[in-house]
Amino acid sequence: MNSPAPTNAASTVAAAQHEEKPFHGILENEGRIYSNWGRSRSTKPAVYVEPISYSDVQAVVCDAKRFPTPVSAVGSMLSVTSTIINDGGTLLSTRKLDDVLGLERDAVGRHLVRVQAGCRLKKLNMWLQAQGVEIPFQAEIGEASVGSVAVGDTKESSLDGPGYFSAHVVGLTYIDGNGALRTLSDVKDGAAFHEFKCSFGLLGIVVECMLEVRPATLCRSDTSIIACDSPQKLARELLRLQKESDALLAIVFLHQLASFCDQRYKAGPGSATPASSQPGCEEFRIAKRLAIQHGFDGVAVPQPKGVIYSRHDFVNEYWRPSAEERRLDFQYYEHDIAQFAKVLAASYAFTKDFEQQTGFAPKGWATYFVRRPEKEKKPFGLYSAGPGTSFSFDPFHSDPLDPIWQEFACKYNKLAIHTLGGSASPIQTQWLQTGDVRIPQKLAHPRFTTPYYEQFLVMS
């Protein structure tokens, strides 16, 4: 079995061999500060690198003198949390390892795409669209990199799919803590492979992924806005819409007891949005992109009925905002669908009380429904409770630096996690405390583990 073999902290020096090897990519060690997409988190690494080859990544990992520990891999730096912070360490961007390497069949006959870790989801979707195939995951954020979502947390109300990206990853190539190039697959490595996908990149730097693909299909959306006079009625109505559609995305305006609903249905084979759906489909896509870019602040979203589209076309990219622009910021919590009414009612009471005290309420709550797999395929973290359906309930705002929004998020963490029993994400839930997230120690190698992640490590 070609499985990961993490070392303990005492063997870190042995893992990094201090052997100077050629590095051909960009290397910056002059004290530049790097920030995330929302400009809410910044870090000053000792070294920032952009490898252009797998051997470049190996050179970094093997030389702890030139490239100080920890070595932290980043993609587009989209995370809203402190996951990018690596002051005094080595920040390794995979942005130049971004090739789509081609389609192939594996030993058990599955149709796969081989893609490098730095490839953006929009680029991958456009490439797959040209081949007439797809991954059954419609990403909201096309700027996210394949490697980051292969070992991180995602969510989407997907048609004919679980609703999180890593479920479609069946093979990985990575650089381990000793600088060795290694591979893992679901067929050959079983439990070790599935555990690696829960590691947030703390077991090794992913450089290449194998994803299962299928013939491309079309989607149909019916959108509407609903309003109710109680959180209980709103919960019942949203569950009704979810049951009668193939998938549901809801943007809940909780303090107003209203919701924008996108009911999605399967619409047959096809890789391109039909001309008959234009220009309405394009208007809907652009309006949705602007709404997400600006945190749903001051953007009206059309309400098309029966629009048919390719999921490839609705994977959007977003510009990096200036410090003065409205921009999306959010929290993330996973709950079992059986708790839907309870979570909405408790969150409504909390939000109205906070609004009465401060005058503030989040812009809305993004609600996705995700199908959970068997426990052995998602052993840790989100969606690891075994077969069933989860929903995310994610408050969002248009200013990540707003102190009242930050106060709301900190206080709501206590309700969502500790009272309502929700699961949080270290890359999508801000202001977490020790104990809010638990990452097994065996999923983290000291060469790759930053102080931010250290606070969540527990003995498994």
HELIX and SHEET records of a PDB file:
HELIX    1   1 ALA A    9  SER A   11  5                                   3    
HELIX    2   2 THR A   12  ALA A   15  1                                   4    
HELIX    3   3 TYR A   54  CYS A   62  1                                   9    
HELIX    4   4 SER A   82  ILE A   84  5                                   3    
HELIX    5   5 LEU A  121  GLN A  131  1                                  11    
HELIX    6   6 VAL A  146  ALA A  150  1                                   5    
HELIX    7   7 PHE A  165  HIS A  168  5                                   4    
HELIX    8   8 ASP A  186  PHE A  196  1                                  11    
HELIX    9   9 PRO A  231  GLU A  244  1                                  14    
HELIX   10  10 LEU A  254  GLN A  256  5                                   3    
HELIX   11  11 ALA A  275  SER A  277  5                                   3    
HELIX   12  12 GLY A  280  GLN A  293  1                                  14    
HELIX   13  13 ARG A  311  PHE A  314  5                                   4    
HELIX   14  14 ILE A  337  GLN A  339  5                                   3    
HELIX   15  15 PHE A  340  THR A  358  1                                  19    
HELIX   16  16 LYS A  375  LYS A  377  5                                   3    
HELIX   17  17 PRO A  403  ASN A  413  1                                  11    
HELIX   18  18 LYS A  414  THR A  419  3                                   6    
HELIX   19  19 GLN A  441  LEU A  443  5                                   3    
HELIX   20  20 PRO A  451  GLU A  454  1                                   4    
SHEET    1   A 4 ILE A  26  GLU A  28  0                                        
SHEET    2   A 4 VAL A  47  GLU A  50 -1                                        
SHEET    3   A 4 THR A  90  SER A  93  1                                        
SHEET    4   A 4 VAL A  71  VAL A  74  1                                        
SHEET    1   B 2 TYR A  34  SER A  35  0                                        
SHEET    2   B 2 SER A  42  THR A  43 -1                                        
SHEET    1   C 5 VAL A 100  ARG A 105  0                                        
SHEET    2   C 5 HIS A 111  GLN A 116 -1                                        
SHEET    3   C 5 ILE A 205  GLU A 212 -1                                        
SHEET    4   C 5 VAL A 169  ILE A 175 -1                                        
SHEET    5   C 5 LEU A 181  SER A 185 -1                                        
SHEET    1   D 2 VAL A 133  GLU A 134  0                                        
SHEET    2   D 2 ARG A 214  PRO A 215 -1                                        
SHEET    1   E 7 LYS A 305  SER A 310  0                                        
SHEET    2   E 7 THR A 217  ALA A 227 -1                                        
SHEET    3   E 7 ALA A 258  PRO A 269 -1                                        
SHEET    4   E 7 ALA A 247  PHE A 253 -1                                        
SHEET    5   E 7 GLY A 364  ARG A 372 -1                                        
SHEET    6   E 7 GLY A 388  HIS A 397 -1                                        
SHEET    7   E 7 ASP A 329  PHE A 330 -1                                        
SHEET    1   F 7 LYS A 305  SER A 310  0                                        
SHEET    2   F 7 THR A 217  ALA A 227 -1                                        
SHEET    3   F 7 ALA A 258  PRO A 269 -1                                        
SHEET    4   F 7 ALA A 247  PHE A 253 -1                                        
SHEET    5   F 7 GLY A 364  ARG A 372 -1                                        
SHEET    6   F 7 GLY A 388  HIS A 397 -1                                        
SHEET    7   F 7 GLU A 334  ASP A 336 -1                                        
SHEET    1   G 2 ILE A 439  PRO A 440  0                                        
SHEET    2   G 2 LEU A 457  VAL A 458  1                                        
END                                                                             
